């Protein structure tokens, strides 16, 4: 019986980070159904951010990092980005120039992912410092509108995202046979 309990706890330990990631996906979906500017919406939004940081930390701490976990994390990031674009951006009154800039960055980012993934023969999404910083700034953008005009925050996010995507293009160009 003790071995059975131990095996069960080992399975939970191994899946802990992925469970946290899946919870981020559920919180992201919940944002679609909660009234904006409500306590529940704010709580779900903050839990999306906390679980985004926590899943990687837990995976590293428990030594359970895996390719599957990284892919699940990328899927959760993508889901949150789509929900953010559909549900949160319209509430912020982001200037048109920032939306166009972000769309151009997104197209370049998608092209870069497709090129690298084709060469690697598997979906490859870089978890670079620039991407993480862009994600953090994008997450903080709605929280900053109470004390700063959204156009300034949007400019900072766009500049950071541009620097991140340029860095990724430089990395891809190092491997000329990829292009």
N, C-alpha and C positions, 0 to 999 in steps of 0.2 A: 504494500500500500504506500509506503514512503517513497518507493521508486516511482510509482504512478504520480504522486503529488509532485515530486521533483521534476518529472518529465513535463507535467502540465505547466509548472512555473517556468521551466526552460522555454517552452513554446511561447508563453506570454511574454517573457523577457525578449525572445528573438523577434516577436512581432510588435513590441511596444511602440517603436518609432513609426511603423506603418499604421498602427491603430491611431496614433496622433495625427498622421497625415490624412487618413480617411476622415477623421473628425473635422479637419479643416475643410475638406470637400463638403461635408454635411453643413457646416456653418456657412460656407459660401452659398450653397443652395438655399439655405434658410433666409439669407439676405434678400432673395427674390420675393419672398412672401411676407416679410415683416414690414410694418409701416416705417418709412424713413423718419429719421429724427426721433424715434422712440427709444426708450431704454433698452428694449429687447434687440432692436437693430444695432444700437451702439455696442451692446454686450457681444452679439454675434460677430460684429466687425472686429472688435478687439480680440476676441478668441481666435479669429482667423490669423491675426498677426502673431499672437502668442504661440499658437500651434505651429506656425511657419518656422519660428525660431526654435521651438522646443523639439520638433521631430529630428532635426539634424543633430542637435546637442545630445539627445537621448541615444541616437544611433551610434554616435562617436563614443559616448561614455560607456555604453554597454558592449561596444565592439561588435555591433550588428549591422554595420554599413553594408549595403548590397547594391548591385546594379538595379535590381527590382525596386528597391526602396528609392533610389535616385530617380527612376522613371516615374514612380508613383508621386514623388515630390514634384516633379516637373508637370505631371498631369494636374495635380492640385493647384500649382501655380497658374497654369493655363486656365483652369476653371475659375479661379478667383479673378484673374485678369478679365475674363469675359463678363463675369458678374459685375466687376468694378466698372467696366465700360458701359454696361447696360443700365446698371442700377445707381451707381454713385456719381459718375461723371456728369450725368444730366442735372444732378442736384447742385453742382458746383459752379455752374456758369463759366466754364473754362473758355477762354478766348479761342476763336476760330483758328488763329495762327498756331496756337499750341496743339489743337486737335490735328491739324494738317501735319505739323512737325512730328507728332507722335505716330500718326499713320505712316509717314515715310519711314520712320525708324522701325516700325513694326514690319513693314514690307521687307526692308533690308535684313532685319533679324530673321524673318521666316526664310528668306533666300539663303542666308548663311547657314541656318539649321539644315535646310534641304541639301545644300552642297556638301557640308561636312557629313551628314547622315548617309548620303549616297556613297561617299568614299569609304566610310567606316562600315557600311552595310548594316547599320542599325541606327535607330533614332539617337542622335547625340545633341544634347543641350548643355551648353557650358554653364556651370555654376560659378562664374567669376566674381571677384570682388566688385567690379563695376555693375554687374547685373544685380547683385545683392544690395548694393547701395541704391541703385535705381529703384528697386522694389521697396526698400525701406522709405525712401523719399516719397514715392507714389502712395504708399500706405499712410504716411503722415500728412499728405496734402489735405485731405478733408478735415483733419484735426487742426490745421493751421489757419483755416479761413476765418476763424473768430478774431485773430489778431493781425492778419496780413492779407493783402489783396491776393486773390487766387492767381493772378497773372504772374506775380513774382515767384510763387511756389511752382507754378507750371513751367516757368522758364528754367528754374533750377533743375527740375525733374528732366526736362528735355535736353538740357546741356549735359547732364550726367549720363543720360541714356545714349546720347550721341557719342560721348567719349567711350562708353562701354562698347558700343557697336563698332566704332573705329578700331578699338583695341582687338576685337574679335576678327575683324577683317584683316588686320595686320598679321594676326596669328594664322589665319587661313592662307594668306598670301605667302607665308614662309614655306608652305608646302605647295609649290607651283604645280606639281603633278596633279594636285587635287582640282585645279581649275581648268 
